[in-house]
Amino acid sequence: MTSPFPASAPPLPEGRWNARLWGTLLVLCAAMFLDALDVSMVGVALPSIGSDLGLSTSTLQWIVSGYILGYGGLLLLGGRTADLLGRRQVFLVALGVFALASLLGGLVDSGPLLIASRFIKGLSAAFTAPAGLSIITTTFPEGPLRNRALSIYTTCAATGFSMGLVLSGLLTEASWRLTMLLPAPIALIALAAGLRLLPRSEREKDHDGYDIPGAVLGTASMLLLVYTVVQAPQSGWTSARTLLSFLAVAVLLTVFVSVERRSAGPLIRLAVLRSGSQVRAQLGAMAFFGSYVGFQFLATLYMQTLLGWSALHTALAFLPAGALVAVSSTKVGSIVDRFGTPRLIAAGFAFMVAGYALFLRVDLDPVYASVILPSMLLIGAACALVFPSLNIQATNGVADHEQGMVSGLLNTSVQVGGAIFLAVVTAVVTAGAPADPTPQAVLDSYRPGLTVVTVIAAAGLLITLPGLRSRRAPGSVVVARSTAPRTKTAARTDPRTDIEAAAGTVTTETGIETETVGARE
């Protein structure tokens, strides 16, 4: 790809980005912002949609699930497609599709068409998310510059999610269609800016062919997994349909792994998962997002169903967490440079566990400032530390021609973790539903679900702890050395070769050939 950094000059010092770099980052941030905005806005609008279009509760579920199905099921394919066909091209085409699907969703008059538009939006996001992340990691050199860019980029997700909750409460008062239409003009503006600002990227020419069987198996297994998890609470976790679906997923994944091990140009290079830091990033992403969506689901039910708060009131209750993330966005990168990702992820998960545990104190007459607000602030601090750090840890030390693959894998972990753990939390709450649904009995049925959420976050903390004990140079990241050949294009256009060659050293961790990169001290 062509980088905004001159090939013959070192990167600009931190804090001195030129206008083109800022423009590139803002375009990518806009797409991430839209993904999060779209997810949070639709939830509040569902009652109005059901009333206007005459949809049942089960049909309304698919307005949310359709997006998750397209997004989570196609992320692996989206990430590898960005590597092979060009990150800029894939990102811009997918962003254009996202804009058109937003227009369609705001104009349709039937449930099936609305669900179809949501699936298409999820599909397009499955291509923009890994392509956007890999554009950042191949444009900004590993180290302080990339850490700062990623902290700003990931903050846009939290900001979009928080703003989506508030905007949906306001827009739904006028019409639910506005919540569907709002992303369209933003996406079109980002598309026009992207055509001018995003760095051009070459297609990978020297790859070993297209892994068509892997793409089919990987996509089919992820689609079936997400579909099975989404349907399990309705069908029953022990029903024949659910068990057979999980068995089919296991068979597809087994065949997928076998194909990937034999493929000359795999959809996922499985050797990348021999790195402990990579595995911890992927599992941490599942625990992080899974615990948060479970918490948000229960907290929203608690505030609206039991406390009688309006959608806008509920959104404002969540706002301090998003505001804290937005305010801290420019600082997280420098904190990562100083302390490293494992420490920040561990600290963030500790804050998250504390926040969820404190929320267990809620009752039917809570004092917001002393009961709910402390939890929101702790969870906001956790999001500010964990999400950017997970992105940095997953992409550090990975060759440019595999950045899309790793980005797709990380986003898949996020979405699959969210789908699985939300379904688990829902099942726990449903199993404890009281026969006499008094407010206190309903609140008591929520507590086991909140406990599960806390346990999931604690598991994320435990997953992170081994990374604190790894022996490595201060400020470095240890990753499995890529055995995949670098393309001629990547070797020719990568402006960081000399820098990384000067900083890189070879070491050994648990008997695996590894590479220490990005030393900062």
TATAMO-V156871 format. One record per run of one state. SS is the DSSP state (hx for helix, st for strand, lp for the rest). FROM is the first residue (numbers start at 0). LEN is the number of residues. If there is no record, write none. Layout:
BEGIN
SS,FROM,LEN
SS,FROM,LEN
END
This chain:
BEGIN
lp,0,18
hx,18,35
lp,53,3
hx,56,29
lp,85,1
hx,86,21
lp,107,3
hx,110,29
lp,139,4
hx,143,31
lp,174,1
hx,175,22
lp,197,14
hx,211,24
lp,235,4
hx,239,23
lp,262,7
hx,269,5
lp,274,1
hx,275,31
lp,306,4
hx,310,17
lp,327,1
hx,328,11
lp,339,1
hx,340,19
lp,359,8
hx,367,28
lp,395,4
hx,399,32
lp,431,7
hx,438,31
lp,469,7
st,476,4
lp,480,7
hx,487,6
lp,493,3
hx,496,7
lp,503,1
st,504,5
lp,509,2
st,511,6
lp,517,4
END
